[in-house]
Amino acid sequence: MKRALFLDRDGVINVDHGYVYRQSDFEFTEGIFDLCRHAKSAGYLIFVVTNQAGIGRGLYTEADFHELTRWMCDVFAQEGCAIDKVYFCPTHPVHGIGPYKVDSLRRKPFPGMILEAAAEFEIDLAGSVLIGDKPSDIEAGRAAGIKHNLLFAPHGSTAPEERGARTIKDLSEAKMHCFGPAE
């Protein structure tokens, strides 16, 4: 079985400016490419698992999300750390509009997206890593059986401590803790 690095998008891959859906608003988080190259060199697959309630709220479309995602994945590939797949959940149980007003098991804190990736790619979740910036990310990782759940709370962040998660202030902290030295 394979191991994987699961990343939340807004707040981990990019600075969370609130409902980011345009390339002009997308700012990569410092250290994200180095972390992902390290994970790849250690044999990990890379998955993005992201709630995208902005779609469900009508702030942007699925087409907008897919366009930005293609660009983001191209940048990761150019940086030598291709993303293996992006999973997203566009719904919101309270603020969703029309068909997007759903309490989906794919939406974090539920583990649906992680379990979908595990089944599709034969992932050893106990040997995998999740990095998120919200307690709901950590809850999803724990519910899926991921061993290393890291709460990314950069300096100046107001992210709360989360039981059962190690808090990191810098993405470089995740490298040695979870992946060991690069081969």
Secondary structure, DSSP 8 states (H G I E B T S, - for coil): -B-EEEE-TBTTTB---SS--SGGG--B-TTHHHHHHHHHHTT-EEEEEEE-HHHHTTSS-HHHHHHHHHHHHHHHHHTT----EEEEE---TTT--GGG----TTSTTS-HHHHHHHHHHTB-GGG-EEEESSHHHHHHHHHHT-SEEEEE--TT------TT-EEESSTHHHIIIII-S--
